[in-house]
Amino acid sequence: MCGIAGIVGKHLDNKMLVQRMLDKQTHRGPDAQGIWSEEGICLGHNRLSILDLSEAANQPMISTCGRYVLVFNGEIYNYLEIKRGLDYKFRTNSDSEVILAMYIQYGTKMLDYLNGMFAFAIWDREEQLLFTARDRFGVKPFFYALHQGQFLFGSEIKSLLAAGVDPSANEVVWADYLVHGSYGYPNETFYKHVQQVPAGHHLQINSGNLQPRISVYHDFVSHVKQQKVYEEAKKLQTDYLELLLDSIALRFRSDVPVGFNVSGGLDSSTLLSLISQVKKGQTENIEAFTFYTGDERYDELPWVQDLIAKTKSPLNPVLLEVEEIPDLIEKVSYYQDEPYGGFPTLAYSKIFKAARAKGILVLLDGQGMDEAWAGYDYYQTNSQAVVQGINTSPTRAEVLNPDFAALARQIEYPQPFDNALQNKQYRDIFYTKIPRALRFNDRISMMHSTELREPFLDYRLVEMGFAQKPEMKIKGEQGKWVLRQLVQQSLGDIALAPKRPLQTPQREWIGGPLADFVEDRIQALQSNPRFDKNRLDQGWNSYKKGQSDNSFFVWQWVNLNLILK
């Protein structure tokens, strides 16, 4: 896991600009920093050493033939299997060099072979062509901008802004966020002049034409339609378990210690069970991390302790206290660059900080099961909701200036399947839940120079689960039915527990001990032309009186105040 940056163009100060970009994202890779440049191109890299810790694996990396130069962020989990079939004289044991060799041998078709999370750029010195790509689900970020006749890219938005890109807000995306709770379409950001390569796409430019040419390389819909649809649940469970164990094993490939996040829910409990199987019960050196707040209405610590007691993994409970929230919000907002999810993200920040302090540089997480196996309650209804566990609208469009609110689009998502369930799942995987969670998690882990891996987002697992019939996913008003059957023997009652959103006392804290902090931020918005001052006051006063079952809209206001300072 690292940071990448680059500029294609012929300004004389590009090396200095790339240095500024790298300095802004040093947290992504504190172990080494490198810059390579020649006329018309400058590439930079921040390295977090995970595989092949030697200096030989530093980047930018030049191919043995000298023609290609690579900067790469992420991990290729199946790099050893790929490496065996390549005709290339390797100088390192890194997965980075495997990408170079793959590109030389297969060109753009190389992407079909990669199982991993990645964002990379390869410069062809002969053709004067930049080839970039992002993994199938967008675990790793790739932002870019056209600025003063140049093409700039980086792992974080703040890096592009440091190079002089106009920081003006994307008012349409902000309006969508405040009216609908949307975080933008896959190519958009909250900044007018910064875009991103969508998940499963590659981008190419050449020195003579800096206009990006973006193409999809992974057609998820076609792959799903080619998947086997099982008639027998037992056979599905057997085949799925085999893939699960392989995915976990691949994500334990590391030259630094690996741990995992755990909660009391089904997904992370499944992760815990699978890790124990992969490691044949020898988990005494695999650290587990969880957070709690001291509020028994929300805390899952007792369930986590019961789970961990069945293993040899040491448990590291991390306490999130209300007194530290204001300072955490300020710090995390800087690293996020865009609106983020609320207090659970703050708690995750503390988890990654604790992991780093113990020398655990890689953590596994349980993201992705709900979307692949229809785990959310709204999958079982005609509702188009995208928020689990609330009954009222999560937003308050009425507090906005009508002219600003009118910028919001009618949010529509593709419906490439012939049934409503799969179309909702598709929306969540590529447009709402997964892109949002991955963005939060990448930035919060990188904030503390740690790597987060998502074994349940192995594309083989997602496509296999997604393709199955509704009755394999939902039965008796329970989602993730096949998964529950698969793990019931090892997890007992947890396998049958209803889906719970990951919660903190955010609603109570915002209206209680944090009310003054929040009110200061809301007062600062009263002169903001995006809001109607009187309606904003009414909305906040109503919230303080307990007249809401969620705090998302108040959190939106705080987000806007902190990010659009």
N, C-alpha and C positions, 0 to 999 in steps of 0.2 A: 504494500500500500504506500503510495507516494503522492507527489504532486508534479504535474507537468505544466509547461508553459511554452509559448512560442510565438514568433512573429514572422510572417511572410511578407516581404516588402523591402524597399531599398533605401530606407532612411539610415543615416549614418549612426544614429544613437540607439539602434535597436538592441544592442548588447546591454546597454545601460538600462533600457526599459525592461528587458527580460530579467535583469538582476532585481529590479524593483518588484516585479511580479513574483519572483521566487521568494524574496524577503517577506512578502505579504502572506505566503503560505508555507513558511518554514515549519509550522506545526505539523504539516502533512508528512514531512520527511526531515527530521533533525539530524540524521546520521551522515549524510553527505549531500553536497550540492554541486551541480555541474552545468556548464554552458558550452555549447558548440555553435559556431557560426561560420558562415562564409557569405559571399555576396548574395543578397536577396533572401536570406533565411537565418534565423537564430532560434535555437532550441534550448530549453532549460529543464532541469529536473531537481526535485527535492526527494531524497531517498530515505525511506523507512525500511531498514534491512530486516527481511523476513526469511527469504530463501537465498542461499549462497551469500554469507555475510562478508565475503572478501571484497577488496577494493576493485577487483577485476569485474565485478558485476555492477559497478557504478554506471550511471547514465549521464548524458546521452551515450548510447552504445552504437558503435560503428560495425557494420558487417565485415567479415574477413576479406571480402572482395573490395571493400572500401566504398561501395556505391550507395549503400543505404544507411541512414542514421535513425535511431529509434529513441523516443521517450514514451514511457509506459507506466501507467498507474493501475494496480490491481494484482490479481493472481490468476494464473492458468493452472487449475487444479490437476488436469490430466497431462501436464507437460512431459512427464516421464514416458508415458505411453506414446505420445506424439513423437518424442525425440528419437525413439528407436527406429522409426521409419524414415528419418531424414538423412539426406546425403549432404552433410555439412560438417566441417571441422570445428567442433565446439571448443571454446576457450574458457567457458565458465560452467557452473552447475546451476545457472539461474533459469527461470522460466522466461525471462526477458529475451535471452538469446534464442530461445525456441521460437518466439514470435518472429524475429528477424529471419531465421531459417525457413519458417513456414511461408513467409511472404515471398522469399526468393523462389521457393519451390512451387507454390500454388497460386501466388497472386492474391486477388481479393477472395478467391474461393477458400482461402485459409480459414476464414471466419466460421465456416461450417463445422470445423473440427474442434474448435475451442470450447472447453467446458470451464467457465470461470467468470470472474467479474473483472471488467477491464475498460479502460479508455486509453487509447494510444494514438501516436502519430508517427508515421514513417516518411522520411524525406528521401526521394529518389534523386540523387545528384545529377544523373545523366538526363533524365526526363524533366527535371525541375518540377516535380509533382509531389504534393503532400497528400498522403492517404491516411485518414483517421477513421476510427471505429469505436463504437460503444457497445457494451454487452447486451444480451437479449432483453433483459428486464431493466437495464439502466441502474444497476447497483452503483457503478462508478460514474461520476459526473464528467461532462465535457461541454464547457461554455466557450462561446466564440463571439467575435464582433468584427465588423468592418469599420475601420477608423483611419481617417486621413490617408486613404488610398492603400491601407495595409490590412492584412488579415491577422487577427490576434486570437489566441486560444489559451485556456487555462483550466485548472481544476476547480478554481473558486472565482466567484464574481468579483470579489475584492481585488484579485490579482489583475483583472482587466481594467478595473477602475484606477488602479495604481499606475497603469501605463497610459492613462489619459482618456479612456473611454468615458463618454458623457454619462453621468450617473442618473439622468432624469428618470423619474418613475414611469412605468407602463401603466397609465391611468385606467386602461380597459381591464387589465388583469387585476389591479387593485379593486376596481368596481365589482368585477366578478367575485372576488374573494369576500368582499363585505356584503354583497347582496345574496350570493348563492353558497358561499363557503368553498368555492372552487379555488384551486391553486394554479390555474392556467393550463393550456394545452401542452402536449409533450415537447414542442419546440420553443415554448415561451418561458420567460422569466418575469419577475416583478420590475425589471429594468427595461426601459424602452429600447435601448441600443445593444442589449445583450441577449443572445439566443442560446439554445442548447441543441446538440445533436440528439434526436429522439432515441430511445432504447431500440436496439436491434437494427440500427442504421449505420451506414458509413458515409463519410464526407470526403470529397476530393477537390483540390484546387491546384492550379499550376501557376507559375510565376507570371505567365502572360495573361491570365484570366483569374482574378481573385474572387469571382462570384462562386460561392459554394455550390457544388453539385452533390445533392444528398439523395441516397437511395436506400431502400429497405433491403437487408440481406437475410433477415429471418422472418419468414411469413408464418406467424404463429397459427393463423387460422388454417392454412393448408396443412401444417404439421399435425394439428389436432385432428383434422378430418382423416388423416392417414393412420391415426392411432388405433390400436385394437380396442374394441368395445367388449368388455367382459360380460358374459351371461352368468358366470358362477363367482360368487363373492369370495369363496375360499381361494380359488386360483388367483383372483385379483390381489387378495391380501398377500399371498406368497410372492408373487412377482413384484408387488410394490415394496414389500419389506426388503427384498434383495437390492432394489435400487436405493432405498433409504440407507441401508447399511453401507453401500458403496459410496454414496454421497457424503456421509459422515466421515468415512475413512479418508476420502480424498481431501476433505477440508481439515484434516489433522496433519497434512503435509506442511511442515514448517521447521525451520532451524532455530526457532525461539519458542518459549512455552505457550501453550494453548489452553484457554479456559472456556467458560460458557456462562451465559445469563440464564437465570431460571426464575419462573414465577410458579404460582400454584395452579395454573391452568393446564389444559390438555396438551397444548403444543410444546411448551417447554418441558413438561413432564415426559412427553414422548421423546424429546431430544435427550433428556437425561437417561431414559431407559436404553435408547439406541447407543449412546456413548458407552454405557456399561457393557453392552453386547460387543461393540467393536473392540473395546479394550479388554474384553474377557474378564470384566470385574476388577481389573487393576486400575482404579481411578484415584488412588491416594495422592497422586501428583497433579491431578486435574482440578484446578480451583473453580468453584462455583460462586457466582455473584448474584445478589438480589437486593432490592431496595424496600424500605418500609418507612412509614411516617409516624408511627406510634398511635395511629387512629385505627382502632380495631374494626370500624365499619368498612374500611377499605384494605387494610393490610392483609397480604397473603403469606406473611412470614410463618405462621404456624403450619400451613400446608406445605410450604417449602421445606421447613425443618423436618417434617414427617417424611417427605420424599427423600431428602438427602440422607436421612438416617439409614435408608436401605442401601446406601452406597458407601464408598470410602472417600468420596470427594470432600475436601474441606469447604465449608460454606463461609462466605464473607458477606454478612448483612450490612448494608449501607443505609444510614439513617438520613432522610431528608427532613430538615427542620424548617419551620415557618420563618424563623428569624433570618435564615440565610437566603431566602427567596429573592429579595430585592437585588442583592449583589449578584446572585446567580443569573437572574434575568438579564441584567446588563451585560455580563460576560458572554452568556450563550448567544444573545442577540447579535453580538459582534461576529461571532463565528458562523452563525446561520446565514447572514446576509439577506434572508427573506423570512416571511412569517413562518412560524413553526408551531408545534402541536400543543404546547402547554407544559404543565408541571411534570408529567412523565418524562419529557425530554430533559428537564432539569435534573430529574433523578438519575436518568441514564448518564448525564454528564458526571455525576458523582461516582457512578459505577466504573466508568472508564478511567477516571482519575485514580480510583482505588486500585484498579487492575494494573495500571501503569506503575504505581508506587510499589506493587509487589513483583514487578518484573514480568507480568503477564501481558504480552504485546498483541496477542490474538484472542478474540472472544467469538464464540459461536452463539447464534440467536435463533429463535423459532419462528421467524417471519415467513408467511406465505401459505400456511396450511388452510387458513380460513377461506382464502380466495380460490385455491385449487379445489377444495372439497366442500364449498358452500357452508361455511361455519357460522355466518352471521344470521341473526333472526330475520332480517328483512329479505333474505333469499327465499323465504317460505311464504311471502305475501306479494301482493301487487304493488307494494310501496316502491317508490323510486328513491327512498332515503339512502343516504350514504354515511349516516352516523348511527352507531349502535347504542341502544340503551336510553334514548330520550324520546319524549312524546311531542315536544313543541319544536318550532323552527329554531335551529341553532344560530341564526343570524337575525339582525334587527335593521332591515333596510330602511325603516321609517325614520331613523335618526340621521340619514344622509341628506345632503343637499340634492334636491330632485334632479338638477342638471347632471351632477356627478353620477347619481344612481342610474340615470338613463343610459350611461355608457355601458352598463352591464349587458352582456349578451345573453340570449336564450341558450343556455348550455346544452349542447346535444352531443351524444357519443355514437360512434358507429355501432350497428347491430348486425354483425356478419353471420350470426347463427340463427337457426330456425326455431329457437326456443328462448323464452324470457330468462330462464335461469342462467344459461351460458352467456347471454348478452350482458347480464348484470355482473357475472364473474369477469368477463372480458373488460368491462368498464373499470372494475376495481383493480385489475392487474395492470392495465396500461394507461389509465386516465385519472384515477382517484387514489385509492388507498395505498397501493404498492408504491407508485412514484413518490407520494407524499412521505411515507414512512422511510423509504430508502434515502430520500434527501435529508430528512432529519437525522437519520442514523449515521450516514456517511460523515456529516459535518460534526456531529457530536462525538463520534469516535476519534476522528482526525484532530479535533480540538485538543485531545490529550495524547496524540501520536500513538494511537492504537488502531488495530485493524479489526473490523467486524466482518464475519463471514456468515452467510445465510444458506445453510445446507438444504432447507426445504424449498429454496428457490432454484435448485438445480433444474435446468430446463426439462430434463427427462421426467422428473417427478411432476412438475406442474402440468406438462402436456398429457401425461398418463392420467392423472387425477381429473383434469378438466374434461377429458374426452368421455368420461363414463356417464351412464344414464343417471337421471335425477334420483331414481330409487337407490342407487349405490351411494349417493351423497346425503340424502335426507330420508329419514324413516322415523315415524312416530314423533314428529316435530323436533327431531334432533338432527343437526347438521353434522358433517364429517362422519357419517355412519360407518363406512368401511374402516376408517382410521380408528374409531372407537372400538370396533370389534377386534381389530388387529392388536391393540395394546391393552385390552381389558384384563387379560390374564396377569400382566405384569404391573398394571397400575390400579386395578381394582375400581373403587367407586369414582375415582377421578375421571376414568374413561367415560363415565355416564353423566358427569356434571355438566350443567348448562353453560353456554358461552358467557363469559363475563368480560366486559371491557376493562382494560388496564386502567385502574383509577387511582386518584389521589384525592385528598380533601380540597381540591382546587376551588370548587364552588363555595365551600364554607370559608376557606381562608381568604379568598378575594373579598367576600362580603363582611369578613370579621377582622382578624388581626392585620390583614394587609390592606384594609379599606383606605387608609390614608395614602399609602404608596400608590394605589390604583387611582385614587381620586386626583392626585397630583398630575398623573399622566392624562387623565380625562380632561382636567381643567386646561391643560396645554393644547388640547384639540379644539377648544371652543373657538379659537381664531383660525382654525384650519378650514379652508373653503370647501372641503369635501363633506363637512358636517353641518347640520342644522343645530345651532347652539341649544335652543330650548328643548328640542326633542332629545338631544344627547343627555341633557340634565335629567329629563323625565325618565329616560331609559335606565340611567345609573341609579336614580333614587328608587325606582321600582325594583331594581335588582337587590339593592340593600335591604328592602323590606321583605325579601324572600319570595318574590313573585316570579320565580323562574326555576325550571328543573335542570338548567344547564348554565355554564359560565362561558361558553365558547365565544359569544358575541362580545363580552367584556374583554376577553383575552385578545380578540381581534383588535380592539381599540388600543390596548396596551402595545401590541405588536406594531401597529402602524406608528404610534408615537415614538417607539424606540428605533425603528428601522428607517423611517423618513425624518430623521432629526435635521 
